[in-house]
Amino acid sequence: MNTEHHTITTPVTPELLRGALDVEATAHGLLPHRLPARARRQIPDEQLAMAEAQPSGVRLAFRTRATSVELDTLPTKRSYRGLPAPADGVYDLLIDGGLAAQTTVSGGNVRTVDLASGAAELVEGPPGTARFAGLPAGEKDVEIWLPHTEITELIALRTDAPVEPAPDSGRRVWLHHGSSISHGSNAAHPTAVWPALAAARGGVELLNLGFGGGALLDPFTTRAIRDTPADLISLKIGINVVNADAMRLRAFVPAVHGFLDTVREGHPATPLLVVSPVLCPVQEDTPGPLAPDFGSGTVRFKATGDPAERAAGRLTLTVVRDALARIVEQRAAEDPHLHHLDGRELYGERDYAECPLPDEVHPDPEGHRRIAENFARHVFGAGGPFAARPEPARG
C-alpha cells in the first residue's frame, strides 16, 4: 500500500480570507488590511498604519480533509526600545468552530518603536512557517486566525488534501470598531481578543475594526464602515480621543454626530450600538495626553493633563461618557435602531478590583474574557440590541 502523502500548494487568495476589508499584493505574497486602500492613503501617522495592517480578527477559512496544514508567512513584529522583546504572535487553528491547535512563527521583520519619541526602526528578517499536524481525518471546516499583534504577509498554504473556500456560514456579520482593547492589547491569542470571544458567544461572524491608538473619529474610518456590508454595527468611542488629547468637547460632539451620520448613509436601519469607554482610573477625571511610565521596569501609562481644565472643555472619560449618552438619547428619538451602552457595564469598578489593568489602561486575558461575557449578556442576550430575532412562521 502506498502511504505517501502528497503536498498540495494552494494560492492564498481573497476568497480564503475573512475579516479583512482589502488585500495588498506584496513581493512576498498577500497582505491583509482592515482598512481599504482609499482610507490607507489618508492615514496621517505610522501608529494607525501599523494597527490596521495587524490582522486582528482576520482568518483563513477553508474546507478540507487534510490532516497536515502549513502556512508560510512573513511576520512584522513590534518591539519597544528598552523593553524585553515580545513573545511571537500566536496562530489559532479552529476545526468546526473549536480551538484545536496553536503555533507561532519565529523570525520575520522587527519594527522597534521608541515610545518616548514615536520613532521606529525596521530590521528585515526571513519568512517562517506555521505548522499544524495530526489534525483529525475527514471533511471539516478549518480556520487559521492570524496573530493580532503582528503584520502578516501570507505566502503559501500547503496541505495533504485539497482545500476549497469555506461556504458562507449564514451567520449575521458583526462589524465592531474600537481602540486598542478591541484590537486585542494584552490578549493571549487571536481568538481570545474580547470581540472574538463575544462573537463566538453571539453566534456571529466578526469583522474587527479595532485599531490600537486609532479610534479617533477619523472620516476615512467611518466611510469604510459606511461602505462595508454588515448586519450589526458597534462603535466603541472615546478613550483614544481622551488619551491623545485630540479634541475639546466643542469639537467632540459634532465629530460624533458626523461619524454616526456617515455610518447611517450606508446602514440606515442596521442595529447600531454606541459604547462608551470602559473604566480606566487614570483617565476618569484627568485629561490626556497619556504618557508611558517606565519607572517600574515595565511600561505603564499615566495621564498628564490638568483636571482643572475640564471646565474649559478638556476631555476625560467621565465627560465623554456623559456626552455620548446625550448624543444617543437625542438621535434615538428619530432612530429606533440606535442604542447606547455605558462601557462600565463591560468593565467597571468590581472588575477592576478583581482583575486590575496591568499597565493602567489595557486589561489582561481575564479582563478580555470578562468584557466579552458582559458584552454577550448585555448585547447579544435576550432583550439586547443584537439579540437574534425569531424567524417569521412560514405558511
Steps between C-alpha positions, in 0.01 A plus 500: 500500500630844412485717813685797352332834566502743213527867587265737323583870480196726483541867411383729781226706339241745639239223473677317783496801733242631744526810715701713255365796302781495244813312396825629358730304269858520631834365385443203731127428467177647626466754781154528663382847597216607729453833321454542124767658280318833477498530879862390532611781271356747752656353816706777662727298731698178521308378805172454314676373187655226711183425696268456201751261338515284813235237419291493817200282414635409155500129423536252217184290470489185291350152478733203470576139594863589570674372813804722445492875434791737450477874447809694388496859622723802543419661837586856592530509876493803726734561790563798725842644559627428851246223567532122461414363157137386483408136454429382147139548393268201518317331212173336608365209297130427542320189379124532459509806726706352785860586584705195402864609476734796539845586373736792439734616225849607598713745304352763274539876504529694827380859535641661813306798631632768734200579720651830612555644151274284284789421264517148354774289344436195278743207485409247230502126562403171330155344454391205711238226509200436725469119516200298616523120490289211623166663421200264502415328174182570311331802350513804730490878505836645597580856603849636565477822701805718439694664785325816610833657598700445180470626144481175303577456132354172372730312264374144446255244641603132483282204594490124446149519350320753279344812653212718390371827647265439791134547412307797631409423859167680473575678828447871544805721441597716799723797420667641810716813514705595803842573644792290626287290738275402209814441291618255767767664716621248762273222369676162503417390144282613207177318591536628859464865397173611660310568172595150378376346826179703486442408136531131585248541782265698277522259206607771254779558248745759628645789302733668749591862426661555838818703447753550778526875553293563189134546604503876449175558308696522175277567197679237291416237763132585512485495118650150508231393747232665286611307192542156665208256507401412857194380689605648835732793580654611829720804554713521814580870517695733722811372671742571215362850462567557869842340529623671183357832622373528144189714551311724735133446580396760242660295220422156643121527498460598132773251403295218656187622324689510169639151556151363565351694208751340261441148635127552455549600135591138426308327778179697556321232705778268620509447878768748608647500851712782646716380789673748729842427657555226756633599840855637490580672832798701376277677245162512673543861613845594368540619140767371264734474341594156622873438551705185558657450841804271522559546872396144591715332233195421288297742296209659685300805403403819678279795406687830491222758461366741761159402646428870560476551123187288465298819539669632186396197296791258559371146467505224759325166491228633729437794267500273193253253650255777586531647150445166325194422712346836408582462130343156475193605699448796268547300179304194615182708501513475119714187467339200672789273401762707685605382846740599778700297752706644782843338472516448875237229453774310316785578742429701811605550861444139606690366200788739567518386862509133402720523187672841483653646186867389491619816326217721637325507159466152344339189655675167545365178340249459784384858438441420133291199601292710738439771244390236248264332746346830602463615140337172400255524790405865450508511119442153356288375789123505524370854462840629386539718190669216308282216627404256228145558382278193450441405138145574385275197468456372145167413342 
